[in-house]
């Protein structure tokens, strides 16, 4: 196991414990709410721009974090699909709020 992997797992442990203690429905509801805010935010308005950008980046960050943690346990097709989903959301974020 690489040094980076050990540090990632050690740093993630308290957050994973906190996530595990939440009700099962809490994370999907939070992610759905953030996605809806990000997709329906008006990028032309300053408040909508920042609110939408931050909510989408939080979603991409959480997905990338969970992907990195679960990487050794995933099959190659699962890795490809999860990486694809994270990249698509990141490209949507860039297209909607940056480019």
C-alpha positions in Angstrom: 0.0 0.0 0.0 1.4 3.4 -1.0 2.1 6.2 1.5 -0.5 8.4 -0.2 -3.1 5.7 0.2 -2.3 5.2 3.9 -2.6 9.0 4.5 -5.8 9.2 2.5 -7.4 6.4 4.5 -6.2 7.8 7.9 -7.4 11.3 7.0 -10.8 10.0 5.8 -11.5 7.8 8.7 -13.2 10.4 10.9 -15.4 11.6 8.1 -16.4 8.1 7.1 -17.4 7.3 10.7 -19.5 10.5 10.7 -21.1 9.5 7.4 -21.8 6.0 8.6 -23.5 7.4 11.7 -26.0 9.4 9.6 -29.3 7.9 8.5 -29.0 5.9 5.3 -31.1 8.4 3.4 -29.1 11.5 4.4 -26.3 11.4 1.9 -28.4 10.6 -1.2 -30.8 13.5 -0.2 -27.9 15.9 0.3 -26.3 14.9 -3.0 -29.6 15.3 -4.8 -30.2 18.7 -3.3 -26.7 19.9 -4.2 -27.2 18.6 -7.7 -30.5 20.3 -8.2 -29.1 23.6 -6.8 -26.1 23.3 -9.1 -28.2 22.5 -12.2 -30.9 25.1 -11.6 -28.7 27.9 -10.4 -28.6 30.9 -12.7 -24.9 31.3 -13.7 -25.7 34.9 -15.0 -26.4 36.1 -11.5 -23.5 36.4 -9.1 -25.1 34.6 -6.3 -26.4 31.9 -8.6 -23.0 31.5 -10.1 -21.2 30.9 -6.8 -23.9 28.8 -5.3 -24.2 26.6 -8.3 -20.4 26.3 -8.8 -19.7 25.4 -5.2 -22.5 22.9 -5.0 -21.4 21.1 -8.2 -17.7 21.1 -7.0 -18.8 19.6 -3.7 -20.6 16.8 -5.5 -17.6 16.1 -7.8 -15.2 16.2 -4.8 -17.3 13.8 -2.8 -17.6 11.4 -5.7 -13.8 11.6 -6.4 -13.0 11.1 -2.7 -15.3 8.0 -2.5 -13.9 6.7 -5.8 -10.3 7.0 -4.5 -11.2 5.2 -1.2 -12.9 2.4 -2.9 -10.5 2.0 -5.9 -8.7 -1.2 -4.7 -12.0 -3.0 -4.1 -13.6 -2.1 -7.5 -13.6 -4.1 -10.6 -12.2 -2.4 -13.8 -15.7 -1.8 -15.2 -16.8 -0.2 -11.9 -13.8 1.9 -11.9 -14.4 3.0 -15.4 -18.1 3.8 -14.8 -17.5 5.8 -11.6 -14.6 7.7 -13.1 -16.8 8.5 -16.1 -19.6 9.8 -13.9 -17.2 12.0 -11.9 -15.6 13.4 -15.1 -19.0 14.0 -16.8 -20.2 16.0 -13.8 -16.9 18.0 -13.7 -17.2 18.8 -17.5 -20.9 19.8 -16.9 -19.6 22.1 -14.1 -16.9 23.6 -16.3 -19.3 24.1 -19.2 -22.0 25.7 -17.1 -20.0 27.9 -14.9 -16.5 28.5 -16.2 -16.5 28.2 -20.0 
